[in-house]
Each structure stands twice: as structure tokens, then as C-alpha cells.
Amino acid sequence: MTAVACTITAASAQDAAKGAALFKQRCSICHVVEPGKKGTIGPNLLGVVGRKAGSQSDFPYSPAMKKAPIVWSKASLDTFLTAPNKLVPGTRMVIAIPVAPQRADIVAYLSTLSGK
């Protein structure tokens, strides 16, 4: 039983470096992760882990996102990136990351970015 648990853990390992590259490819068209900068279409994701959804003061979120009772965690980001409109119906984000290992890597990368 222990061997199975170790195999599952190893298979689900996340790679923040791969996530950074994926973020640049897939997310940076709309989002930034640099202090004091605004995204072109989406909010700045610097420090997103631990932040309440729709709470960045300088971004015009959809009413749905402003009302969403979510504090972004690795799990909630994974769920959101799987199907944004399922977690937050009415969100303006329409891009999903359907491949689980890619989502895990992107979330691992976002988790390394502190807004402080």
C-alpha cells in the first residue's frame, strides 16, 4: 500500500519552473505578476494565493467574481482553471487549462509569488 501512495505522490508532483513557462505562454496575454502593473484583460496575479476573489482594488471584476465567496487556494485555483464558468458562473474568464499536470504546474508557480 505504501508503494502505491508514493507513486501517486510522485506522479502528482508540481513543477513551478514549468508553471512559469506555461504562465508566460498561456496566461500572460491577459495577466501580469509584477508589482504595480495591471494586466491587459485580467487582474495582476501576484499574491493571488490567499487573496479573496474579486478583491484587487484596481481591477474591474465582473459582478459574479466580486460576489464569489472564494479565497484563492491551490485547490480553488485548480478548480477554477479547469472550468472557470462552472466555479464562478458569469466570470469574464473564458480560458480553461484542461490538462491537469499543466494546471498543477501553473498553480505551483502562482503559489511561489508573494504580493508582499
N, C-alpha and C positions, 0 to 999 in steps of 0.2 A: 504494500500500500504506500509506503514511503517513497518508493521509486516513482510511482505514478504522480504523486504530489510534486516531487522535484521536477519531473518532466513538464508538468503543466506550468509550474512557476517559470522554468527556463523558457518555455515556448511563449509565454505572455510578457517576457521582458520588454521594456520600453527603451528606446534609444533617442535621447534628447537631441543628439547631433543630427540624426536622420530627420527628426522632427523639425529642426531649424531649416534644413534644406527643403523639406516638404512645405513648411510655412512660407518660405520665400517663393516657391513655385505656385502654391495653391491659394494662399491667404493674403499675401502682401499686395495683391491688386486692390484690395479693399481696406485692409487693416495694417496698422503700424504697431511697433513695440518699442518705440523710442520716447524718452521723457519729453513732454511738452509738445509733441507732434500730434496732428489729427490725421485720422485715416481718411481716404478719399470718399469711401462709401460707408464703411463700418467704423466702429469705435476703436480707439487705441486699446490694445490687449495687454499692455504692460501691467502686470499685477492683477490680471483678471482672476486668478485662482484666489478665492476668499472674498471676492467682491460681489455685492448684490447685483443681480441682473438689472440692466436699465438704469444704473445709478451714476454713471460717469457724467458729471455736470455739464461738460462742454459738447455733448453729443445728442442730436435729436432722435432719440429712440422711437420706435413705433409704440403706440399706446399699449399693445399687447406685451411688449418687452418691459415697459415701465411698470406694468401691473404684475408681472411674473414673480411669484414668491420663491425665487431661486437664489441661492448663494452659490456661485460657481465653484465647483469642486472637480476633481478629476472625473468622478463618476457622472456628474451632471453635464460636464463638457462633452464627455464621450457620448452620452445620450443625445445631447443637442446636435452634435456634429453628425450623428447617424441620420437624423431626420429632424431638422430644425422646426418645421411646422407641426410636427407631432408633439414635441415638448412644449413649444410656445406657439399655439395657433395664432396666426396674424403677424408673426415676426416678418421683418423685411428680408431676413437672411434666407436665401433660397439655395445656397450651395451646401451640399452634403459631402461628407467623406465616407463613402460606403465600405471601404476596406478597413477592417478592424485594426490590423497592425499599423497602418498609416495613421489612423485616428489616435492610437495609443502613443505613437511617436510624437505627433503634434501636441497632444495633451502633456506628454512628458516635457517637451520643450517649453510650453506655456507655463508649466509648473516651476520652471527654473527662473522665471522672470519676475522679480520683485518690483513693485511700484515704488519702493522706498529708497 
